[in-house]
Amino acid sequence: MKKIICIFFSLITCLCLLTGCKKGWFASEHKFLYERMNEIPVEYEGYYLVPCRWEDELCITKGQHIPSYEFVFGDGELVVQQKNGNYTISYNDFEVVINQSFMEEKSPIYVSINQIWVGKTDALSPARVTGVGVYDEKIFIVTSSLNSGMDKSIGGECPNVLYYYDYDNDALMYCGFYSGEMTAEGWYEGFNGWTDFKINKKL
């Protein structure tokens, strides 16, 4: 057994010497996604995503675990219902289903984000809707296709992205993405599937 363990650690050491342990094996993927996302112009400024604990009532992404929740909005109550990744917004006599088809129809930027990895990998993972909610009397949507893998590979995946849905004009606008800080290994800590988010307003 000890011999097997020694061989295993020897292999790990060799891999580190060949690839460099100071930089993570998937650092180039993180760098590529970060740079490409930074090229996208923000359409609606002033709001951004920040991590939160799941029990925080303001977490916009916790709706993926809850079938129905309500918000005070305008002159009444806005209800969000979630089933199988489809979010239905009901407000007065208005109702709309928020899903991938809705995002593709309303946002060219959403479509372009899903195409970022085209040509670099065949394992494309389109962004799914992960949260819908109200903040500051506005409707926001979060999308992502990041998985919770331990290897930090994000090839083919899309980061957590915030959109503002203009209810009055039935328009969807890109607010930005969340990357978090870069780690010593060259990964962006926000490029993982573990984090829940809430919305903050820039001062």
N, C-alpha and C positions, 0 to 999 in steps of 0.2 A: 504493500500500500504506500509506504513512504517513497519507494522508488517511482511509483506512478505520479505521486504529488510532485516530486522533484523534476520529473520529465515535463509535467504540465507547466510549472513555473519557469522552466528553462525555455519552453516554447513561447510563453508570454514575453519573457525578456528579449528573446530574439525578434519577436514581432515589434516590440517597442524600439529596438535598435534600428530595425529596417524602416519603420514608418515614422518614428519620432513620437515620444510620449508627451511632449509638451503641447502638442496640438492634437485634438481629437480626430479620429478617423473620418468623421463626417463634417468637419469644420468647413470644408469647401462648399458643401450643400447649404449650410447655414448662411455663409457669406453670399452665395449666389441668390438665395431667396430674399435676404435682407436688401441687397442692392437692387434687385428687380422690383421689390415692393416700394422702395424709396423713389423709384422713377415715376410712380403713379401720382398724378396731381390730386390733391384733396379737393372735393367738391363742396363740402360743408364743414367749416372750421369751428373750433371752440369746444369740442367734446372728444373724449378719449377713454380708452379702456384701462382699468387698473385691476389687479388681482384682488379677490375677496375670499373670505371663508364661506363655505356652502351655506352655513346657517344664517349668514347675513341676509336680511330681508331684501336688501337692495341688489343682490346678485341677479343680473339679468339672465345668466346662463343656467340658473338652477331650474328654470322652467322645463328643461329636458327631462327632469325627474318628477315633475308635478303635472297632473292632467289638466288642471284649470286654476287660474288665478285672476285677480281683479286689480284695476288701477283707477284712481280718480283721474278723470280726463275731461277737459272742457266743461260742459254743463252736466256731466253725468258720469257713468261708470263704463270703463272699457274692459271687456273680458277677453282673456287670451286662453284658448284651449289648445292642448297639444296631444297629438296622437300619431304615432308612427313617423315622427319627424315632420309632420305638417302642423303648422301653427295657424289657428283660425282666430282672427281679430273680429270682435263684435262690438259695435258702438252705435247706439240709437238704432237706426234702420240700416246701417252700413255693416257689411261683412266682407272680409277678404281672407283668402288662404295664402299664407306665407310659406313657400317651399322653394325647391330649386327652380321649378318652372317660372314662378313669380319673379325670382331674382334674375333669371336670364332675360325675361321680357322687359324688366324695368331698368336694369343696370348693365350697360356695356362694360363697365369696369369689372363687375362680377365675372362676366364672361372672360375678359382678358386675364384676370387672376387665375382662373381655371386652366388657362393655356400657358402659363409661365414655364412649365416643365416640358412642354412639347419639344421634341428633338433631343432632350437630355435623358428621358426615361420613358418606357412604355407603361409603367405602373402609375398612371394618372389617377388621382383621387379628388374628384370635384368637391368643392366646399358645400357642406350641408348647413342648414339653419340650425344654430345651437341655442339661440335665445331671442325672445321678443319681449319688449317691455316699454314702460313709460318712465321717462326721467325729465324733469324740468318742463313738464307739460308738452313733451315731444315723444313721438314713437321711434324707438330704435330697434335695430335688428343686428344680431351677431352671427357671423358664419365662420366655419373652420372645417378643415378635414384632417387636422393633426391627430395622430394616434398616440397612444400612451406607451409606446415601445421603450424598452430600457436602452436600446442601442443608440438612440439619438439620431437615427437616420430619418430625414424628412423629405427624401426624394419623392417627387410627385404630389406632395401635400401642400395645402394652403394654410396660412397662419390665421389667427383670430383677427377678424376684420369687423369694423363697426360701420353701420349704415344708418342714415336718418331717413325715415319714411315721412314725407310731407303728405299728411292725410288730406288736406284741403285740395291739393293739386295732383294727388295720386302719382307722386314722383319719388324716386329713390336716389339718395345721394351718398357718396363714399366719404366717410369721415376719417379714415386712417386704419392702421393695423397695430398690433401689439407684438413687440419683439423681446422686451425685457432687456436686461444687461447681458453683455458678452462675458462668458466664463473664461477661465484661464486656458481651457481647451479649445477656445474659438467657437463654441456653440452659443447661440442666443437662448437664454434660459426660458424665454417666452414661447419658444417653438417646441412646445410639448402639449400633450393632450390631457394634462392633469389639472389645469387651472380653471377655476371659475372666475367670472368677471363682473364688475359693476362699472357704471359710467361716472366720470367726473367732468366737471366743467372748468375750462381754462379761465383764469382770472384776468 
